[in-house]
Amino acid sequence: MPENIRIWELWCACSTQWKYGFEGPVGLDYSAINIVAKNMDMELNPCDIKKLNAIETFTLNKIKNKPKKKPAKRRR
């Protein structure tokens, strides 16, 4: 959808701006998101934040539900 292109571009530019806890990413660093948006000459409105939050939630759910790798068997 064309109305989502600017949010997708912001998402791609902010893909490294995650806050991490002991078990992995817990959410986006929205203070960093605002800085990136300003550098892209974007002014975020509440609808933009909702769209960004939807992508964030989807991504976190995918990460949480990703199968964990089994440890490699040790050779003797």
PDB file of N, H, CA, C and O in Angstrom:
ATOM      1  N   MET A   1       0.838  -1.177   0.000  1.00  0.00           N
ATOM      2  CA  MET A   1       0.000   0.000   0.000  1.00  0.00           C
ATOM      3  C   MET A   1       0.887   1.245   0.000  1.00  0.00           C
ATOM      4  O   MET A   1       1.797   1.360   0.821  1.00  0.00           O
ATOM      5  N   PRO A   2       0.631   2.146  -0.888  1.00  0.00           N
ATOM      6  CA  PRO A   2       1.486   3.343  -1.006  1.00  0.00           C
ATOM      7  C   PRO A   2       1.556   4.192   0.264  1.00  0.00           C
ATOM      8  O   PRO A   2       2.581   4.819   0.528  1.00  0.00           O
ATOM      9  N   GLU A   3       0.483   4.220   1.047  1.00  0.00           N
ATOM     10  H   GLU A   3      -0.351   3.710   0.832  1.00  0.00           H
ATOM     11  CA  GLU A   3       0.488   5.048   2.261  1.00  0.00           C
ATOM     12  C   GLU A   3       1.409   4.496   3.344  1.00  0.00           C
ATOM     13  O   GLU A   3       1.687   5.183   4.327  1.00  0.00           O
ATOM     14  N   ASN A   4       1.880   3.271   3.175  1.00  0.00           N
ATOM     15  H   ASN A   4       1.654   2.714   2.376  1.00  0.00           H
ATOM     16  CA  ASN A   4       2.766   2.661   4.163  1.00  0.00           C
ATOM     17  C   ASN A   4       4.239   2.701   3.763  1.00  0.00           C
ATOM     18  O   ASN A   4       5.096   2.258   4.528  1.00  0.00           O
ATOM     19  N   ILE A   5       4.541   3.219   2.596  1.00  0.00           N
ATOM     20  H   ILE A   5       3.845   3.580   1.974  1.00  0.00           H
ATOM     21  CA  ILE A   5       5.918   3.216   2.105  1.00  0.00           C
ATOM     22  C   ILE A   5       6.847   3.986   3.036  1.00  0.00           C
ATOM     23  O   ILE A   5       7.936   3.508   3.355  1.00  0.00           O
ATOM     24  N   ARG A   6       6.434   5.158   3.471  1.00  0.00           N
ATOM     25  H   ARG A   6       5.549   5.546   3.212  1.00  0.00           H
ATOM     26  CA  ARG A   6       7.318   5.970   4.321  1.00  0.00           C
ATOM     27  C   ARG A   6       7.596   5.295   5.661  1.00  0.00           C
ATOM     28  O   ARG A   6       8.703   5.397   6.190  1.00  0.00           O
ATOM     29  N   ILE A   7       6.593   4.604   6.213  1.00  0.00           N
ATOM     30  H   ILE A   7       5.693   4.522   5.784  1.00  0.00           H
ATOM     31  CA  ILE A   7       6.813   3.885   7.472  1.00  0.00           C
ATOM     32  C   ILE A   7       7.726   2.692   7.236  1.00  0.00           C
ATOM     33  O   ILE A   7       8.572   2.387   8.077  1.00  0.00           O
ATOM     34  N   TRP A   8       7.566   2.010   6.103  1.00  0.00           N
ATOM     35  H   TRP A   8       6.879   2.258   5.420  1.00  0.00           H
ATOM     36  CA  TRP A   8       8.450   0.887   5.792  1.00  0.00           C
ATOM     37  C   TRP A   8       9.890   1.370   5.635  1.00  0.00           C
ATOM     38  O   TRP A   8      10.821   0.715   6.102  1.00  0.00           O
ATOM     39  N   GLU A   9      10.071   2.512   4.980  1.00  0.00           N
ATOM     40  H   GLU A   9       9.315   3.044   4.600  1.00  0.00           H
ATOM     41  CA  GLU A   9      11.421   3.076   4.826  1.00  0.00           C
ATOM     42  C   GLU A   9      12.009   3.433   6.186  1.00  0.00           C
ATOM     43  O   GLU A   9      13.197   3.215   6.420  1.00  0.00           O
ATOM     44  N   LEU A  10      11.193   3.976   7.082  1.00  0.00           N
ATOM     45  H   LEU A  10      10.227   4.153   6.891  1.00  0.00           H
ATOM     46  CA  LEU A  10      11.654   4.283   8.435  1.00  0.00           C
ATOM     47  C   LEU A  10      12.011   2.985   9.165  1.00  0.00           C
ATOM     48  O   LEU A  10      13.044   2.918   9.831  1.00  0.00           O
ATOM     49  N   TRP A  11      11.177   1.963   9.047  1.00  0.00           N
ATOM     50  H   TRP A  11      10.338   2.018   8.505  1.00  0.00           H
ATOM     51  CA  TRP A  11      11.441   0.672   9.669  1.00  0.00           C
ATOM     52  C   TRP A  11      12.786   0.120   9.207  1.00  0.00           C
ATOM     53  O   TRP A  11      13.590  -0.334  10.021  1.00  0.00           O
ATOM     54  N   CYS A  12      13.024   0.159   7.913  1.00  0.00           N
ATOM     55  H   CYS A  12      12.370   0.528   7.252  1.00  0.00           H
ATOM     56  CA  CYS A  12      14.286  -0.355   7.370  1.00  0.00           C
ATOM     57  C   CYS A  12      15.480   0.439   7.896  1.00  0.00           C
ATOM     58  O   CYS A  12      16.535  -0.127   8.183  1.00  0.00           O
ATOM     59  N   ALA A  13      15.304   1.755   8.019  1.00  0.00           N
ATOM     60  H   ALA A  13      14.447   2.215   7.786  1.00  0.00           H
ATOM     61  CA  ALA A  13      16.391   2.598   8.524  1.00  0.00           C
ATOM     62  C   ALA A  13      16.644   2.376  10.020  1.00  0.00           C
ATOM     63  O   ALA A  13      17.738   2.643  10.515  1.00  0.00           O
ATOM     64  N   CYS A  14      15.634   1.892  10.726  1.00  0.00           N
ATOM     65  H   CYS A  14      14.744   1.675  10.323  1.00  0.00           H
ATOM     66  CA  CYS A  14      15.740   1.725  12.181  1.00  0.00           C
ATOM     67  C   CYS A  14      15.869   0.268  12.601  1.00  0.00           C
ATOM     68  O   CYS A  14      15.693  -0.051  13.777  1.00  0.00           O
ATOM     69  N   SER A  15      16.165  -0.598  11.683  1.00  0.00           N
ATOM     70  H   SER A  15      16.308  -0.339  10.728  1.00  0.00           H
ATOM     71  CA  SER A  15      16.165  -2.024  11.992  1.00  0.00           C
ATOM     72  C   SER A  15      17.206  -2.435  13.029  1.00  0.00           C
ATOM     73  O   SER A  15      17.146  -3.550  13.547  1.00  0.00           O
ATOM     74  N   THR A  16      18.147  -1.569  13.338  1.00  0.00           N
ATOM     75  H   THR A  16      18.196  -0.663  12.917  1.00  0.00           H
ATOM     76  CA  THR A  16      19.156  -1.889  14.361  1.00  0.00           C
ATOM     77  C   THR A  16      18.866  -1.203  15.695  1.00  0.00           C
ATOM     78  O   THR A  16      19.676  -1.293  16.618  1.00  0.00           O
ATOM     79  N   GLN A  17      17.743  -0.532  15.812  1.00  0.00           N
ATOM     80  H   GLN A  17      17.085  -0.459  15.063  1.00  0.00           H
ATOM     81  CA  GLN A  17      17.440   0.256  17.006  1.00  0.00           C
ATOM     82  C   GLN A  17      16.545  -0.492  17.995  1.00  0.00           C
ATOM     83  O   GLN A  17      15.472  -0.014  18.363  1.00  0.00           O
ATOM     84  N   TRP A  18      17.002  -1.670  18.416  1.00  0.00           N
ATOM     85  H   TRP A  18      17.874  -2.058  18.117  1.00  0.00           H
ATOM     86  CA  TRP A  18      16.249  -2.482  19.360  1.00  0.00           C
ATOM     87  C   TRP A  18      16.815  -2.332  20.766  1.00  0.00           C
ATOM     88  O   TRP A  18      18.019  -2.153  20.954  1.00  0.00           O
ATOM     89  N   LYS A  19      15.928  -2.408  21.742  1.00  0.00           N
ATOM     90  H   LYS A  19      14.950  -2.554  21.590  1.00  0.00           H
ATOM     91  CA  LYS A  19      16.355  -2.516  23.140  1.00  0.00           C
ATOM     92  C   LYS A  19      16.361  -4.001  23.476  1.00  0.00           C
ATOM     93  O   LYS A  19      15.455  -4.739  23.092  1.00  0.00           O
ATOM     94  N   TYR A  20      17.390  -4.428  24.195  1.00  0.00           N
ATOM     95  H   TYR A  20      18.127  -3.827  24.507  1.00  0.00           H
ATOM     96  CA  TYR A  20      17.561  -5.843  24.518  1.00  0.00           C
ATOM     97  C   TYR A  20      17.469  -6.093  25.998  1.00  0.00           C
ATOM     98  O   TYR A  20      17.908  -5.282  26.814  1.00  0.00           O
ATOM     99  N   GLY A  21      16.886  -7.234  26.336  1.00  0.00           N
ATOM    100  H   GLY A  21      16.529  -7.892  25.673  1.00  0.00           H
ATOM    101  CA  GLY A  21      16.852  -7.728  27.705  1.00  0.00           C
ATOM    102  C   GLY A  21      17.686  -8.992  27.767  1.00  0.00           C
ATOM    103  O   GLY A  21      18.449  -9.282  26.846  1.00  0.00           O
ATOM    104  N   PHE A  22      17.545  -9.737  28.833  1.00  0.00           N
ATOM    105  H   PHE A  22      16.925  -9.501  29.581  1.00  0.00           H
ATOM    106  CA  PHE A  22      18.332 -10.952  29.019  1.00  0.00           C
ATOM    107  C   PHE A  22      18.003 -12.028  27.991  1.00  0.00           C
ATOM    108  O   PHE A  22      18.850 -12.863  27.675  1.00  0.00           O
ATOM    109  N   GLU A  23      16.782 -12.015  27.468  1.00  0.00           N
ATOM    110  H   GLU A  23      16.094 -11.336  27.725  1.00  0.00           H
ATOM    111  CA  GLU A  23      16.373 -13.067  26.532  1.00  0.00           C
ATOM    112  C   GLU A  23      16.214 -12.567  25.104  1.00  0.00           C
ATOM    113  O   GLU A  23      15.531 -13.201  24.300  1.00  0.00           O
ATOM    114  N   GLY A  24      16.828 -11.449  24.780  1.00  0.00           N
ATOM    115  H   GLY A  24      17.383 -10.933  25.433  1.00  0.00           H
ATOM    116  CA  GLY A  24      16.755 -10.952  23.410  1.00  0.00           C
ATOM    117  C   GLY A  24      16.045  -9.608  23.317  1.00  0.00           C
ATOM    118  O   GLY A  24      15.892  -8.913  24.322  1.00  0.00           O
ATOM    119  N   PRO A  25      15.611  -9.237  22.112  1.00  0.00           N
ATOM    120  CA  PRO A  25      14.988  -7.937  21.925  1.00  0.00           C
ATOM    121  C   PRO A  25      13.646  -7.835  22.643  1.00  0.00           C
ATOM    122  O   PRO A  25      12.866  -8.786  22.677  1.00  0.00           O
ATOM    123  N   VAL A  26      13.397  -6.655  23.217  1.00  0.00           N
ATOM    124  H   VAL A  26      14.031  -5.882  23.189  1.00  0.00           H
ATOM    125  CA  VAL A  26      12.140  -6.427  23.937  1.00  0.00           C
ATOM    126  C   VAL A  26      11.303  -5.333  23.291  1.00  0.00           C
ATOM    127  O   VAL A  26      10.126  -5.181  23.619  1.00  0.00           O
ATOM    128  N   GLY A  27      11.886  -4.577  22.386  1.00  0.00           N
ATOM    129  H   GLY A  27      12.842  -4.700  22.119  1.00  0.00           H
ATOM    130  CA  GLY A  27      11.139  -3.520  21.707  1.00  0.00           C
ATOM    131  C   GLY A  27      12.076  -2.528  21.060  1.00  0.00           C
ATOM    132  O   GLY A  27      13.288  -2.549  21.274  1.00  0.00           O
ATOM    133  N   LEU A  28      11.488  -1.663  20.270  1.00  0.00           N
ATOM    134  H   LEU A  28      10.504  -1.645  20.096  1.00  0.00           H
ATOM    135  CA  LEU A  28      12.268  -0.630  19.599  1.00  0.00           C
ATOM    136  C   LEU A  28      12.639   0.486  20.563  1.00  0.00           C
ATOM    137  O   LEU A  28      11.925   0.740  21.533  1.00  0.00           O
ATOM    138  N   ASP A  29      13.735   1.136  20.300  1.00  0.00           N
ATOM    139  H   ASP A  29      14.315   0.930  19.512  1.00  0.00           H
ATOM    140  CA  ASP A  29      14.162   2.315  21.057  1.00  0.00           C
ATOM    141  C   ASP A  29      13.532   3.525  20.364  1.00  0.00           C
ATOM    142  O   ASP A  29      14.089   4.059  19.405  1.00  0.00           O
ATOM    143  N   TYR A  30      12.366   3.950  20.858  1.00  0.00           N
ATOM    144  H   TYR A  30      11.914   3.515  21.637  1.00  0.00           H
ATOM    145  CA  TYR A  30      11.609   5.000  20.183  1.00  0.00           C
ATOM    146  C   TYR A  30      12.291   6.364  20.226  1.00  0.00           C
ATOM    147  O   TYR A  30      12.019   7.208  19.372  1.00  0.00           O
ATOM    148  N   SER A  31      13.162   6.599  21.192  1.00  0.00           N
ATOM    149  H   SER A  31      13.383   5.914  21.886  1.00  0.00           H
ATOM    150  CA  SER A  31      13.908   7.869  21.168  1.00  0.00           C
ATOM    151  C   SER A  31      14.858   7.870  19.975  1.00  0.00           C
ATOM    152  O   SER A  31      15.044   8.905  19.335  1.00  0.00           O
ATOM    153  N   ALA A  32      15.455   6.735  19.673  1.00  0.00           N
ATOM    154  H   ALA A  32      15.304   5.895  20.193  1.00  0.00           H
ATOM    155  CA  ALA A  32      16.316   6.633  18.482  1.00  0.00           C
ATOM    156  C   ALA A  32      15.480   6.704  17.210  1.00  0.00           C
ATOM    157  O   ALA A  32      15.914   7.287  16.216  1.00  0.00           O
ATOM    158  N   ILE A  33      14.293   6.119  17.232  1.00  0.00           N
ATOM    159  H   ILE A  33      13.941   5.646  18.040  1.00  0.00           H
ATOM    160  CA  ILE A  33      13.404   6.154  16.063  1.00  0.00           C
ATOM    161  C   ILE A  33      13.077   7.607  15.714  1.00  0.00           C
ATOM    162  O   ILE A  33      13.079   7.987  14.543  1.00  0.00           O
ATOM    163  N   ASN A  34      12.800   8.406  16.731  1.00  0.00           N
ATOM    164  H   ASN A  34      12.798   8.098  17.682  1.00  0.00           H
ATOM    165  CA  ASN A  34      12.471   9.824  16.486  1.00  0.00           C
ATOM    166  C   ASN A  34      13.649  10.563  15.857  1.00  0.00           C
ATOM    167  O   ASN A  34      13.454  11.405  14.981  1.00  0.00           O
ATOM    168  N   ILE A  35      14.852  10.259  16.291  1.00  0.00           N
ATOM    169  H   ILE A  35      15.010   9.575  17.003  1.00  0.00           H
ATOM    170  CA  ILE A  35      16.037  10.911  15.717  1.00  0.00           C
ATOM    171  C   ILE A  35      16.206  10.513  14.251  1.00  0.00           C
ATOM    172  O   ILE A  35      16.468  11.359  13.397  1.00  0.00           O
ATOM    173  N   VAL A  36      16.056   9.223  13.970  1.00  0.00           N
ATOM    174  H   VAL A  36      15.843   8.535  14.664  1.00  0.00           H
ATOM    175  CA  VAL A  36      16.176   8.754  12.586  1.00  0.00           C
ATOM    176  C   VAL A  36      15.096   9.395  11.722  1.00  0.00           C
ATOM    177  O   VAL A  36      15.369   9.823  10.600  1.00  0.00           O
ATOM    178  N   ALA A  37      13.872   9.461  12.241  1.00  0.00           N
ATOM    179  H   ALA A  37      13.651   9.113  13.152  1.00  0.00           H
ATOM    180  CA  ALA A  37      12.769  10.074  11.488  1.00  0.00           C
ATOM    181  C   ALA A  37      13.080  11.540  11.174  1.00  0.00           C
ATOM    182  O   ALA A  37      12.856  11.995  10.052  1.00  0.00           O
ATOM    183  N   LYS A  38      13.590  12.270  12.149  1.00  0.00           N
ATOM    184  H   LYS A  38      13.772  11.900  13.060  1.00  0.00           H
ATOM    185  CA  LYS A  38      13.944  13.670  11.904  1.00  0.00           C
ATOM    186  C   LYS A  38      15.041  13.783  10.858  1.00  0.00           C
ATOM    187  O   LYS A  38      15.006  14.681  10.017  1.00  0.00           O
ATOM    188  N   ASN A  39      16.024  12.871  10.903  1.00  0.00           N
ATOM    189  H   ASN A  39      16.052  12.141  11.587  1.00  0.00           H
ATOM    190  CA  ASN A  39      17.089  12.885   9.894  1.00  0.00           C
ATOM    191  C   ASN A  39      16.562  12.564   8.500  1.00  0.00           C
ATOM    192  O   ASN A  39      17.169  12.944   7.499  1.00  0.00           O
ATOM    193  N   MET A  40      15.430  11.864   8.438  1.00  0.00           N
ATOM    194  H   MET A  40      14.937  11.555   9.252  1.00  0.00           H
ATOM    195  CA  MET A  40      14.799  11.543   7.155  1.00  0.00           C
ATOM    196  C   MET A  40      13.748  12.594   6.776  1.00  0.00           C
ATOM    197  O   MET A  40      12.991  12.403   5.824  1.00  0.00           O
ATOM    198  N   ASP A  41      13.704  13.697   7.521  1.00  0.00           N
ATOM    199  H   ASP A  41      14.319  13.852   8.295  1.00  0.00           H
ATOM    200  CA  ASP A  41      12.708  14.764   7.314  1.00  0.00           C
ATOM    201  C   ASP A  41      11.274  14.250   7.422  1.00  0.00           C
ATOM    202  O   ASP A  41      10.396  14.657   6.661  1.00  0.00           O
ATOM    203  N   MET A  42      11.054  13.352   8.375  1.00  0.00           N
ATOM    204  H   MET A  42      11.767  13.021   8.992  1.00  0.00           H
ATOM    205  CA  MET A  42       9.725  12.806   8.629  1.00  0.00           C
ATOM    206  C   MET A  42       9.213  13.324   9.957  1.00  0.00           C
ATOM    207  O   MET A  42       9.939  13.337  10.951  1.00  0.00           O
ATOM    208  N   GLU A  43       7.976  13.745   9.970  1.00  0.00           N
ATOM    209  H   GLU A  43       7.386  13.734   9.163  1.00  0.00           H
ATOM    210  CA  GLU A  43       7.332  14.110  11.222  1.00  0.00           C
ATOM    211  C   GLU A  43       6.312  13.021  11.523  1.00  0.00           C
ATOM    212  O   GLU A  43       5.357  12.835  10.769  1.00  0.00           O
ATOM    213  N   LEU A  44       6.512  12.307  12.614  1.00  0.00           N
ATOM    214  H   LEU A  44       7.288  12.458  13.226  1.00  0.00           H
ATOM    215  CA  LEU A  44       5.652  11.182  12.944  1.00  0.00           C
ATOM    216  C   LEU A  44       4.372  11.639  13.621  1.00  0.00           C
ATOM    217  O   LEU A  44       4.391  12.507  14.494  1.00  0.00           O
ATOM    218  N   ASN A  45       3.258  11.044  13.207  1.00  0.00           N
ATOM    219  H   ASN A  45       3.243  10.339  12.498  1.00  0.00           H
ATOM    220  CA  ASN A  45       1.972  11.316  13.845  1.00  0.00           C
ATOM    221  C   ASN A  45       1.518  10.040  14.559  1.00  0.00           C
ATOM    222  O   ASN A  45       2.140   8.991  14.387  1.00  0.00           O
ATOM    223  N   PRO A  46       0.459  10.106  15.347  1.00  0.00           N
ATOM    224  CA  PRO A  46       0.022   8.915  16.090  1.00  0.00           C
ATOM    225  C   PRO A  46      -0.271   7.699  15.194  1.00  0.00           C
ATOM    226  O   PRO A  46      -0.017   6.565  15.601  1.00  0.00           O
ATOM    227  N   CYS A  47      -0.788   7.913  14.012  1.00  0.00           N
ATOM    228  H   CYS A  47      -0.994   8.834  13.681  1.00  0.00           H
ATOM    229  CA  CYS A  47      -1.064   6.806  13.090  1.00  0.00           C
ATOM    230  C   CYS A  47       0.245   6.128  12.660  1.00  0.00           C
ATOM    231  O   CYS A  47       0.312   4.904  12.550  1.00  0.00           O
ATOM    232  N   ASP A  48       1.273   6.935  12.422  1.00  0.00           N
ATOM    233  H   ASP A  48       1.218   7.930  12.511  1.00  0.00           H
ATOM    234  CA  ASP A  48       2.584   6.383  12.050  1.00  0.00           C
ATOM    235  C   ASP A  48       3.136   5.510  13.171  1.00  0.00           C
ATOM    236  O   ASP A  48       3.681   4.436  12.916  1.00  0.00           O
ATOM    237  N   ILE A  49       2.996   5.966  14.397  1.00  0.00           N
ATOM    238  H   ILE A  49       2.553   6.839  14.603  1.00  0.00           H
ATOM    239  CA  ILE A  49       3.494   5.213  15.546  1.00  0.00           C
ATOM    240  C   ILE A  49       2.742   3.893  15.665  1.00  0.00           C
ATOM    241  O   ILE A  49       3.347   2.868  15.977  1.00  0.00           O
ATOM    242  N   LYS A  50       1.426   3.900  15.419  1.00  0.00           N
ATOM    243  H   LYS A  50       0.935   4.733  15.165  1.00  0.00           H
ATOM    244  CA  LYS A  50       0.647   2.658  15.469  1.00  0.00           C
ATOM    245  C   LYS A  50       1.121   1.674  14.409  1.00  0.00           C
ATOM    246  O   LYS A  50       1.223   0.476  14.675  1.00  0.00           O
ATOM    247  N   LYS A  51       1.412   2.167  13.214  1.00  0.00           N
ATOM    248  H   LYS A  51       1.329   3.140  12.998  1.00  0.00           H
ATOM    249  CA  LYS A  51       1.898   1.307  12.137  1.00  0.00           C
ATOM    250  C   LYS A  51       3.262   0.721  12.499  1.00  0.00           C
ATOM    251  O   LYS A  51       3.508  -0.469  12.306  1.00  0.00           O
ATOM    252  N   LEU A  52       4.131   1.558  13.018  1.00  0.00           N
ATOM    253  H   LEU A  52       3.932   2.526  13.175  1.00  0.00           H
ATOM    254  CA  LEU A  52       5.457   1.102  13.420  1.00  0.00           C
ATOM    255  C   LEU A  52       5.342   0.071  14.546  1.00  0.00           C
ATOM    256  O   LEU A  52       6.064  -0.926  14.561  1.00  0.00           O
ATOM    257  N   ASN A  53       4.439   0.320  15.475  1.00  0.00           N
ATOM    258  H   ASN A  53       3.852   1.130  15.463  1.00  0.00           H
ATOM    259  CA  ASN A  53       4.224  -0.610  16.580  1.00  0.00           C
ATOM    260  C   ASN A  53       3.688  -1.948  16.090  1.00  0.00           C
ATOM    261  O   ASN A  53       4.037  -2.992  16.641  1.00  0.00           O
ATOM    262  N   ALA A  54       2.849  -1.930  15.067  1.00  0.00           N
ATOM    263  H   ALA A  54       2.566  -1.082  14.620  1.00  0.00           H
ATOM    264  CA  ALA A  54       2.318  -3.181  14.513  1.00  0.00           C
ATOM    265  C   ALA A  54       3.444  -4.018  13.908  1.00  0.00           C
ATOM    266  O   ALA A  54       3.479  -5.234  14.096  1.00  0.00           O
ATOM    267  N   ILE A  55       4.364  -3.378  13.185  1.00  0.00           N
ATOM    268  H   ILE A  55       4.335  -2.390  13.033  1.00  0.00           H
ATOM    269  CA  ILE A  55       5.498  -4.103  12.605  1.00  0.00           C
ATOM    270  C   ILE A  55       6.397  -4.627  13.722  1.00  0.00           C
ATOM    271  O   ILE A  55       6.886  -5.755  13.657  1.00  0.00           O
ATOM    272  N   GLU A  56       6.609  -3.812  14.731  1.00  0.00           N
ATOM    273  H   GLU A  56       6.212  -2.896  14.783  1.00  0.00           H
ATOM    274  CA  GLU A  56       7.437  -4.208  15.872  1.00  0.00           C
ATOM    275  C   GLU A  56       6.845  -5.435  16.574  1.00  0.00           C
ATOM    276  O   GLU A  56       7.564  -6.389  16.869  1.00  0.00           O
ATOM    277  N   THR A  57       5.540  -5.408  16.838  1.00  0.00           N
ATOM    278  H   THR A  57       4.956  -4.632  16.599  1.00  0.00           H
ATOM    279  CA  THR A  57       4.866  -6.514  17.517  1.00  0.00           C
ATOM    280  C   THR A  57       4.948  -7.788  16.679  1.00  0.00           C
ATOM    281  O   THR A  57       5.225  -8.864  17.209  1.00  0.00           O
ATOM    282  N   PHE A  58       4.708  -7.669  15.385  1.00  0.00           N
ATOM    283  H   PHE A  58       4.483  -6.795  14.955  1.00  0.00           H
ATOM    284  CA  PHE A  58       4.807  -8.822  14.492  1.00  0.00           C
ATOM    285  C   PHE A  58       6.205  -9.413  14.538  1.00  0.00           C
ATOM    286  O   PHE A  58       6.368 -10.630  14.631  1.00  0.00           O
ATOM    287  N   THR A  59       7.215  -8.553  14.473  1.00  0.00           N
ATOM    288  H   THR A  59       7.083  -7.564  14.398  1.00  0.00           H
ATOM    289  CA  THR A  59       8.605  -9.016  14.481  1.00  0.00           C
ATOM    290  C   THR A  59       8.955  -9.691  15.802  1.00  0.00           C
ATOM    291  O   THR A  59       9.586 -10.748  15.803  1.00  0.00           O
ATOM    292  N   LEU A  60       8.558  -9.103  16.918  1.00  0.00           N
ATOM    293  H   LEU A  60       8.045  -8.245  16.917  1.00  0.00           H
ATOM    294  CA  LEU A  60       8.838  -9.708  18.223  1.00  0.00           C
ATOM    295  C   LEU A  60       8.168 -11.077  18.355  1.00  0.00           C
ATOM    296  O   LEU A  60       8.759 -12.004  18.910  1.00  0.00           O
ATOM    297  N   ASN A  61       6.943 -11.209  17.852  1.00  0.00           N
ATOM    298  H   ASN A  61       6.462 -10.456  17.402  1.00  0.00           H
ATOM    299  CA  ASN A  61       6.256 -12.497  17.907  1.00  0.00           C
ATOM    300  C   ASN A  61       6.972 -13.536  17.052  1.00  0.00           C
ATOM    301  O   ASN A  61       7.068 -14.699  17.444  1.00  0.00           O
ATOM    302  N   LYS A  62       7.473 -13.131  15.894  1.00  0.00           N
ATOM    303  H   LYS A  62       7.396 -12.186  15.575  1.00  0.00           H
ATOM    304  CA  LYS A  62       8.228 -14.058  15.041  1.00  0.00           C
ATOM    305  C   LYS A  62       9.510 -14.507  15.752  1.00  0.00           C
ATOM    306  O   LYS A  62       9.878 -15.681  15.695  1.00  0.00           O
ATOM    307  N   ILE A  63      10.181 -13.573  16.416  1.00  0.00           N
ATOM    308  H   ILE A  63       9.882 -12.619  16.462  1.00  0.00           H
ATOM    309  CA  ILE A  63      11.421 -13.904  17.129  1.00  0.00           C
ATOM    310  C   ILE A  63      11.128 -14.858  18.286  1.00  0.00           C
ATOM    311  O   ILE A  63      11.854 -15.832  18.483  1.00  0.00           O
ATOM    312  N   LYS A  64      10.073 -14.585  19.048  1.00  0.00           N
ATOM    313  H   LYS A  64       9.483 -13.794  18.888  1.00  0.00           H
ATOM    314  CA  LYS A  64       9.737 -15.420  20.206  1.00  0.00           C
ATOM    315  C   LYS A  64       9.320 -16.826  19.792  1.00  0.00           C
ATOM    316  O   LYS A  64       9.591 -17.788  20.510  1.00  0.00           O
ATOM    317  N   ASN A  65       8.671 -16.953  18.652  1.00  0.00           N
ATOM    318  H   ASN A  65       8.451 -16.172  18.068  1.00  0.00           H
ATOM    319  CA  ASN A  65       8.164 -18.254  18.211  1.00  0.00           C
ATOM    320  C   ASN A  65       9.125 -18.997  17.305  1.00  0.00           C
ATOM    321  O   ASN A  65       8.808 -20.078  16.809  1.00  0.00           O
ATOM    322  N   LYS A  66      10.291 -18.427  17.087  1.00  0.00           N
ATOM    323  H   LYS A  66      10.550 -17.549  17.489  1.00  0.00           H
ATOM    324  CA  LYS A  66      11.297 -19.084  16.255  1.00  0.00           C
ATOM    325  C   LYS A  66      11.842 -20.293  16.999  1.00  0.00           C
ATOM    326  O   LYS A  66      12.207 -20.184  18.170  1.00  0.00           O
ATOM    327  N   PRO A  67      11.902 -21.456  16.330  1.00  0.00           N
ATOM    328  CA  PRO A  67      12.436 -22.631  17.021  1.00  0.00           C
ATOM    329  C   PRO A  67      13.884 -22.409  17.443  1.00  0.00           C
ATOM    330  O   PRO A  67      14.690 -21.858  16.694  1.00  0.00           O
ATOM    331  N   LYS A  68      14.191 -22.846  18.645  1.00  0.00           N
ATOM    332  H   LYS A  68      13.536 -23.295  19.253  1.00  0.00           H
ATOM    333  CA  LYS A  68      15.554 -22.698  19.148  1.00  0.00           C
ATOM    334  C   LYS A  68      16.424 -23.796  18.556  1.00  0.00           C
ATOM    335  O   LYS A  68      15.983 -24.931  18.373  1.00  0.00           O
ATOM    336  N   LYS A  69      17.667 -23.438  18.260  1.00  0.00           N
ATOM    337  H   LYS A  69      18.026 -22.516  18.408  1.00  0.00           H
ATOM    338  CA  LYS A  69      18.611 -24.418  17.725  1.00  0.00           C
ATOM    339  C   LYS A  69      19.020 -25.382  18.829  1.00  0.00           C
ATOM    340  O   LYS A  69      19.213 -24.993  19.981  1.00  0.00           O
ATOM    341  N   LYS A  70      19.146 -26.637  18.454  1.00  0.00           N
ATOM    342  H   LYS A  70      18.989 -26.953  17.518  1.00  0.00           H
ATOM    343  CA  LYS A  70      19.629 -27.624  19.409  1.00  0.00           C
ATOM    344  C   LYS A  70      21.157 -27.509  19.456  1.00  0.00           C
ATOM    345  O   LYS A  70      21.798 -27.258  18.436  1.00  0.00           O
ATOM    346  N   PRO A  71      21.722 -27.692  20.632  1.00  0.00           N
ATOM    347  CA  PRO A  71      23.192 -27.634  20.714  1.00  0.00           C
ATOM    348  C   PRO A  71      23.810 -28.746  19.887  1.00  0.00           C
ATOM    349  O   PRO A  71      23.273 -29.850  19.809  1.00  0.00           O
ATOM    350  N   ALA A  72      24.924 -28.450  19.282  1.00  0.00           N
ATOM    351  H   ALA A  72      25.361 -27.553  19.346  1.00  0.00           H
ATOM    352  CA  ALA A  72      25.632 -29.451  18.463  1.00  0.00           C
ATOM    353  C   ALA A  72      26.150 -30.568  19.362  1.00  0.00           C
ATOM    354  O   ALA A  72      26.591 -30.335  20.487  1.00  0.00           O
ATOM    355  N   LYS A  73      26.084 -31.786  18.833  1.00  0.00           N
ATOM    356  H   LYS A  73      25.726 -31.976  17.919  1.00  0.00           H
ATOM    357  CA  LYS A  73      26.616 -32.919  19.594  1.00  0.00           C
ATOM    358  C   LYS A  73      28.134 -32.872  19.551  1.00  0.00           C
ATOM    359  O   LYS A  73      28.741 -32.562  18.526  1.00  0.00           O
ATOM    360  N   ARG A  74      28.716 -33.182  20.669  1.00  0.00           N
ATOM    361  H   ARG A  74      28.224 -33.434  21.502  1.00  0.00           H
ATOM    362  CA  ARG A  74      30.179 -33.177  20.760  1.00  0.00           C
ATOM    363  C   ARG A  74      30.715 -34.489  20.213  1.00  0.00           C
ATOM    364  O   ARG A  74      30.182 -35.563  20.495  1.00  0.00           O
ATOM    365  N   ARG A  75      31.754 -34.385  19.442  1.00  0.00           N
ATOM    366  H   ARG A  75      32.186 -33.513  19.213  1.00  0.00           H
ATOM    367  CA  ARG A  75      32.412 -35.581  18.928  1.00  0.00           C
ATOM    368  C   ARG A  75      33.444 -36.063  19.941  1.00  0.00           C
ATOM    369  O   ARG A  75      34.052 -35.273  20.664  1.00  0.00           O
ATOM    370  N   ARG A  76      33.618 -37.343  19.972  1.00  0.00           N
ATOM    371  H   ARG A  76      33.125 -37.984  19.385  1.00  0.00           H
ATOM    372  CA  ARG A  76      34.612 -37.902  20.896  1.00  0.00           C
ATOM    373  C   ARG A  76      35.749 -38.482  20.136  1.00  0.00           C
ATOM    374  O   ARG A  76      36.690 -39.003  20.735  1.00  0.00           O
TER     375      ARG A  76
END
